[in-house]
Each structure stands twice: as structure tokens, then as C-alpha cells.
Amino acid sequence: MEFGHADNETAGCALVSTLSETPETRFYRGVRTADHRPVLLKTPRYDGPNSGAVPAIQREYHILLHLKGIGGICRVLELGYHRNLPVLIMDDPGGGVLADSAHSDLELDRILDFGAQVAGILDGIHGRGIVHGDLSPANLLVNPDEDAVFLFNFGAAVCPESVFPAGKTRRAKAHPAYLSPEATGRMDCVPDGRSDFYSLGVILYELLTGNRPFKAADPTELFYAHIARQPISPLQPSVGIRGTSVPPAVSDLVLKLMAKSPEDRYRTGAGIRTDLEK
């Protein structure tokens, strides 16, 4: 049975709407009954005893506790339970998932501001030893009223042993369209924070051109593209630029983020943010 399928209330929260979902988990918008606070809830998608999402949600709770105080993160409130299954409860900053508007006609200044905010968030989480591991439009909330971006869904995150022992549970699978070459598992290289920078480059490429740099019918083809194929420059009209041309400096920045070797990318999120704000 799908978790929450027949329930209007979960872990002391009234469910309002479904925000997004993965093969194993689902995000809801809701209201915490005790204080009428708007919240986000992450639940296992299925309530079977073999659901891999159960330990993964418990792991994510510890990661979010470790990240408390960093701006741009959906702040964790508590780990609740419903029918003995964990429910991750977080602040809801409002806005919508970027995936719902990734192909809208966004102005260049907004795209650059968006990228700078994400780079700043990544700088904060990397400073605490966390790699998000699944940076994609599906895991970013954009609140246009406050012109703010928020990162959520740390199910695929890499974290230090001190936060959560590596052997206790497996990480969730990341979206293959935004994976760095080293995150495909097909290279002799352990992903670090620069892997998130590659994913940010793919997102910016998509926002600037209206298309992802690589298209493929299955994940294996995408893995090969990330590892071996060079993206077409955003400056090329054939890419599908929307209405306005991409400045050469912005194109260079995006391609640097998407360099095949981590050594050729930016070293810090602060450096990316500085260049995007120039």
C-alpha cells in the first residue's frame, strides 16, 4: 500500500498537497496541527517492511540536524512517525519546485542570481563536510515573492562517519541527467563537493538554453555522455537559446562547472558565487 494514500493526516500534520516524488519517497506540503505551521513532509512512498526509504529518511534527519543554521536549507523540525514509519518534517519556505518552471522564459539576471544563491548554499554544506549528491531542479524550491532559493532532499547526500555511519544504510539514487562523471560510479574517483558544481552547471545550462546538455534514452547513455561527450557551447544558436544571447563570460563559467575532471572545475561555491555576481 502507498504510504499516506488514504490518510489526510500524518505524524501530527494535515496533508495539503503532493510536492514531488521519487521511486521510493514522496514530499508533501502540509500544516502542523499543533501550531498551524506550514511544513514539508518526506515519507516513504510505500509502507512495506522492505522499504529502503525507512533507514534513508532516518539518515537524512541526522544530516539535516548537522546542517542547522545554514541559509537556503529547508530547516528540519522533527522526525515524526506514522504507523511506525519515519516522517521527516521540515519548514516550508513556500514557492514551487524549479523543475516545474525550468523551461520557462527566465531573464538572464534571475538565472544568474539563482545560480549565485545555490552556489552559496553549496559552500555552506560543503563547509560541514556534506555533498548533496542529487542537485537537480526537482530538489530546489524557488520562492519568487522573496526571490529566494532553497535546497532540499538530501537522500543521496555523502556525509562524514561522525554524522551517520556509512554502512548503516544505502544512499538514494540521484537523477542521471545531472550526475557528474565521477558520480556515475564508472570512474576511479570519489565524488566531493565539486561533483555538486557539475550538477549546478547542468542546471544553469538548462535554464540558459531551454535544453539539457545531454539527452539519452536510458541512464547508461547519459553516464557515457557525462564521462566522454563535450556539451555544445551555450553560445551556439543550435542549442536553443531563448530570446536573449548568453554572454561569453557566462558560457565560460557554465562550461567550467561542467568540466569532465573535478580538478578543472571551481574549488569552492564562494568562488562560483563571486563570478556570478560580477
C-alpha positions as CSV (number, residue, x, y, z in Angstrom):
1,M,0.0,0.0,0.0
2,E,1.2,3.5,-0.7
3,F,2.2,5.4,2.4
4,G,-0.3,8.1,3.2
5,H,-2.5,7.2,0.3
6,A,-5.7,7.0,2.4
7,D,-4.6,9.4,5.1
8,N,-5.3,13.1,5.4
9,E,-3.1,13.4,8.5
10,T,0.4,12.1,9.0
11,A,2.6,12.5,12.1
12,G,0.5,15.3,13.6
13,C,0.3,17.2,10.3
14,A,-2.6,17.7,7.9
15,L,-1.6,16.9,4.3
16,V,-2.4,19.6,1.8
17,S,-0.8,18.6,-1.5
18,T,1.9,16.4,-3.0
19,L,5.0,18.5,-3.9
20,S,7.2,15.9,-5.6
21,E,8.1,12.2,-5.5
22,T,10.9,9.7,-6.2
23,P,10.6,6.0,-6.8
24,E,10.9,5.4,-3.0
25,T,9.8,8.7,-1.3
26,R,7.2,11.4,-1.6
27,F,7.2,15.0,-0.5
28,Y,4.0,16.6,0.8
29,R,3.0,20.1,1.7
30,G,1.1,20.2,5.0
31,V,0.3,22.1,8.1
32,R,1.4,21.0,11.6
33,T,-1.7,20.7,13.7
34,A,-0.2,21.8,17.0
35,D,0.8,25.3,15.8
36,H,-0.6,25.6,12.3
37,R,2.9,25.9,10.9
38,P,3.3,25.3,7.1
39,V,5.6,22.3,6.7
40,L,7.2,19.9,4.2
41,L,7.0,16.2,4.9
42,K,9.1,13.5,3.4
43,T,7.6,10.0,3.8
44,P,8.4,6.5,2.4
45,R,6.3,6.1,-0.8
46,Y,5.4,2.6,0.3
47,D,4.9,1.2,3.8
48,G,6.2,-2.3,3.2
49,P,8.7,-3.8,5.6
50,N,11.4,-3.8,3.0
51,S,11.2,-0.2,2.0
52,G,14.7,1.2,1.7
53,A,13.4,4.6,2.3
54,V,12.9,4.0,6.0
55,P,16.6,4.0,7.1
56,A,17.3,6.6,4.4
57,I,14.9,9.1,6.0
58,Q,16.4,8.5,9.4
59,R,19.8,9.1,7.9
60,E,18.6,12.3,6.2
61,Y,17.3,13.6,9.6
62,H,20.7,13.4,11.1
63,I,22.3,15.1,8.1
64,L,19.8,18.0,8.3
65,L,20.5,18.3,12.1
66,H,24.2,18.6,11.1
67,L,23.3,21.4,8.7
68,K,21.2,23.5,11.1
69,G,21.9,27.2,10.8
70,I,22.9,27.2,7.1
71,G,20.8,29.5,5.0
72,G,18.9,28.2,2.0
73,I,18.2,24.8,3.6
74,C,14.7,23.6,4.4
75,R,15.2,23.6,8.2
76,V,14.4,20.3,9.9
77,L,11.8,20.5,12.7
78,E,11.4,16.9,13.8
79,L,11.4,13.2,12.9
80,G,7.8,12.1,13.4
81,Y,6.3,8.6,12.9
82,H,3.2,7.3,11.3
83,R,2.2,3.7,11.5
84,N,5.8,3.1,12.9
85,L,7.4,4.6,9.8
86,P,9.5,7.8,9.8
87,V,8.2,11.1,8.6
88,L,10.7,13.9,8.1
89,I,9.1,17.2,9.0
90,M,10.7,20.5,7.8
91,D,9.9,24.2,7.4
92,D,8.1,25.0,4.2
93,P,9.7,28.2,2.7
94,G,6.9,28.5,0.1
95,G,7.4,28.7,-3.6
96,G,7.5,25.9,-6.2
97,V,9.9,23.3,-7.4
98,L,12.3,24.6,-10.0
99,A,11.6,21.5,-12.2
100,D,8.1,23.0,-12.8
101,S,9.5,26.2,-14.3
102,A,12.9,25.1,-15.6
103,H,11.7,25.6,-19.2
104,S,10.0,28.9,-18.6
105,D,11.5,32.1,-20.2
106,L,13.6,33.3,-17.3
107,E,15.5,36.6,-17.5
108,L,19.3,36.3,-17.5
109,D,19.7,38.3,-14.3
110,R,17.3,36.0,-12.5
111,I,19.2,32.9,-13.7
112,L,22.5,34.3,-12.5
113,D,21.0,35.3,-9.1
114,F,19.6,31.9,-8.8
115,G,22.9,30.3,-9.5
116,A,24.7,32.6,-7.1
117,Q,22.3,31.6,-4.3
118,V,22.7,27.9,-5.0
119,A,26.5,28.3,-5.0
120,G,26.3,30.0,-1.6
121,I,24.2,27.1,-0.2
122,L,26.7,24.6,-1.6
123,D,29.5,26.5,0.0
124,G,27.8,26.2,3.4
125,I,27.0,22.5,3.2
126,H,30.4,21.6,1.8
127,G,32.0,23.5,4.7
128,R,30.3,21.0,7.0
129,G,31.5,18.0,5.0
130,I,28.3,17.3,3.2
131,V,28.0,16.7,-0.5
132,H,24.3,16.9,-1.7
133,G,24.8,14.3,-4.4
134,D,21.5,14.9,-6.2
135,L,21.4,18.6,-7.2
136,S,18.7,19.0,-9.8
137,P,15.7,21.2,-10.5
138,A,13.5,18.6,-8.7
139,N,15.3,19.3,-5.4
140,L,15.3,23.1,-5.5
141,L,12.4,25.3,-4.3
142,V,12.1,28.8,-5.7
143,N,10.1,31.4,-3.8
144,P,9.5,34.3,-6.3
145,D,7.9,36.5,-3.6
146,E,11.1,36.6,-1.6
147,D,13.4,36.0,-4.6
148,A,14.9,33.1,-2.6
149,V,16.1,29.6,-3.4
150,F,16.1,26.6,-1.0
151,L,17.7,23.2,-1.3
152,F,16.0,20.0,-0.1
153,N,16.1,16.2,-0.4
154,F,19.4,15.1,1.0
155,G,18.6,11.4,0.4
156,A,21.6,10.9,-1.9
157,A,24.0,13.0,0.2
158,V,27.5,12.0,1.1
159,C,28.3,12.7,4.8
160,P,31.1,12.1,7.3
161,E,31.0,9.0,9.5
162,S,30.5,11.3,12.5
163,V,27.1,12.4,11.1
164,F,25.9,8.9,10.2
165,P,27.9,5.7,9.8
166,A,28.2,4.8,6.1
167,G,27.5,1.1,6.5
168,K,24.1,1.6,8.2
169,T,22.0,2.4,5.1
170,R,22.4,3.0,1.4
171,R,22.0,6.4,-0.3
172,A,19.2,7.1,-2.6
173,K,19.7,7.1,-6.4
174,A,20.4,10.5,-8.0
175,H,18.8,11.9,-11.2
176,P,21.1,10.6,-14.0
177,A,20.7,13.8,-16.2
178,Y,22.5,15.9,-13.6
179,L,25.2,13.5,-12.4
180,S,28.9,14.4,-12.5
181,P,31.2,12.0,-14.4
182,E,32.7,10.7,-11.1
183,A,29.2,10.3,-9.5
184,T,28.2,7.7,-12.2
185,G,30.4,5.1,-10.5
186,R,32.3,4.4,-13.7
187,M,35.4,6.4,-12.8
188,D,38.2,5.8,-10.3
189,C,37.3,9.0,-8.5
190,V,35.3,9.6,-5.3
191,P,32.8,12.4,-5.6
192,D,33.4,15.5,-3.4
193,G,31.8,19.0,-3.4
194,R,33.0,19.6,-7.0
195,S,30.5,16.9,-8.1
196,D,27.7,19.3,-6.9
197,F,29.3,22.0,-9.0
198,Y,29.0,19.9,-12.2
199,S,25.3,19.4,-11.4
200,L,24.9,23.2,-10.9
201,G,26.5,23.7,-14.3
202,V,24.0,21.3,-16.0
203,I,21.1,23.2,-14.3
204,L,22.4,26.6,-15.4
205,Y,22.9,25.3,-18.9
206,E,19.3,24.1,-19.0
207,L,18.0,27.4,-17.7
208,L,20.0,29.4,-20.1
209,T,19.2,27.4,-23.3
210,G,16.0,25.6,-22.5
211,N,17.7,22.2,-23.1
212,R,19.8,19.9,-21.1
213,P,23.4,19.4,-22.5
214,F,22.9,15.7,-23.0
215,K,19.8,13.7,-24.0
216,A,19.6,9.9,-24.0
217,A,17.0,7.2,-23.9
218,D,18.5,5.4,-20.8
219,P,20.8,6.2,-17.9
220,T,23.7,4.2,-19.3
221,E,23.8,6.5,-22.4
222,L,23.6,9.5,-20.1
223,F,26.5,8.2,-18.0
224,Y,28.6,7.8,-21.1
225,A,27.7,11.4,-22.2
226,H,28.7,12.9,-18.8
227,I,32.0,11.0,-19.0
228,A,33.0,11.3,-22.6
229,R,31.0,13.9,-24.6
230,Q,31.6,17.6,-24.6
231,P,28.5,19.8,-24.3
232,I,27.7,22.2,-27.1
233,S,28.6,25.7,-26.1
234,P,25.6,27.7,-24.8
235,L,26.7,30.4,-27.3
236,Q,25.7,28.2,-30.3
237,P,22.3,29.0,-31.7
238,S,21.6,25.4,-32.4
239,V,21.4,24.7,-28.6
240,G,18.1,26.6,-28.5
241,I,18.8,29.8,-26.6
242,R,15.7,31.6,-25.5
243,G,15.3,35.0,-26.9
244,T,18.5,36.5,-25.5
245,S,22.1,35.7,-26.1
246,V,24.3,34.2,-23.4
247,P,27.3,36.4,-22.6
248,P,30.6,34.7,-23.3
249,A,31.7,35.0,-19.7
250,V,28.6,33.2,-18.5
251,S,29.0,30.5,-21.1
252,D,32.7,30.0,-20.0
253,L,31.6,29.8,-16.3
254,V,28.9,27.1,-17.1
255,L,31.4,25.0,-19.2
256,K,34.0,25.3,-16.4
257,L,31.4,23.9,-13.9
258,M,30.8,21.1,-16.3
259,A,34.5,20.2,-16.9
260,K,35.0,16.4,-17.0
261,S,37.8,16.4,-14.5
262,P,37.0,17.8,-11.0
263,E,40.4,19.4,-11.0
264,D,39.3,21.7,-13.8
265,R,36.2,23.0,-12.0
266,Y,35.8,25.6,-9.4
267,R,37.2,24.7,-6.0
268,T,34.6,26.5,-3.8
269,G,31.0,27.6,-4.0
270,A,32.1,31.0,-2.8
271,G,34.3,31.4,-6.0
272,I,31.3,30.5,-8.2
273,R,29.1,33.0,-6.4
274,T,31.6,35.7,-6.7
275,D,31.9,35.2,-10.5
276,L,28.1,35.0,-11.0
277,E,27.6,38.3,-9.1
278,K,30.2,40.2,-11.1
